[in-house]
């Protein structure tokens, strides 16, 4: 498992380090929300998940870090660790440590439904036919606690009520349908499979995005990733019992998730571009700016917000409006548009 140091503070007696483990990070930004020194940033989540931009969700910002531990304490997945002289200091004042692990009791019949449904593929069911002559399965159900996000899917589908799950947060999820452009970025980023697009029958109108409250862990990754700010997520309670809980609740409860940092710029290849306008039409920012454009009326507008075709070639109108979702890159038939790392100001 890869890891990297975000901050380090040394004195004559000890060295303290804040370590980031990208494989455990779900892009929720709770650490950014809680940091008293604004030393962390998060952004470009959609393009990272879609493997269009090679980066970790989280990165450090220039500035002082107190190594106060608050960011690591509020992380629901253990993606941040505080270490002193190389030794991890996590204790029961950290949400990840205090949260009860997802467990399976003796009622399990090894049917494998939990393994099939887990959005993090962190459950493995090992089964065999009983050797005592009875018609039943025997085996083990193994849960990788390091990957589990405590979404509750496994417990919900278990026919024997054999699984216990404790969630990290209680919260509120809100969505503005008129703003949403159905780019599916939130669906792809959600670590708990709590968002999906309903399939409509012929002549049926369905909502653009459907929320599964029972699966949601109210982490906020969807809100950070949404390129048009159609989603808001607020945490209203920390559910596990932990030490110094009041301090953490003051930092993250009821406040909105942090704004995404612009980490990329759009680059284009005019020679390769066909001028088809697909990227202009599917861009959620463009579509929000004008409904006719979203419906495919490419030439009915004099001005576009983010992308437009000028003289038969793609043109970036305003880099700062980009939501970094990557839909434009995905739809381009000739790879004439892509993301590069934005230089620090």
PyMOL commands that set and color helices and strands:
alter all, ss='L'
color gray80, all
select helices_A, chain A and resi 22-24+30-34+45-49+70-74+95-98+113-117+153-157+185-189+221-225+245-252+278-282+284-289+291-294+298-300+319-321+327-331
alter helices_A, ss='H'
color red, helices_A
select strands_A, chain A and resi 4-10+15-20+40-42+58-60+80-84+87-88+103-104+123-129+137-143+163-164+169-175+195-196+210-211+231-238+264-268+307-310+313-316+337-341
alter strands_A, ss='S'
color yellow, strands_A
deselect
rebuild
show_as cartoon
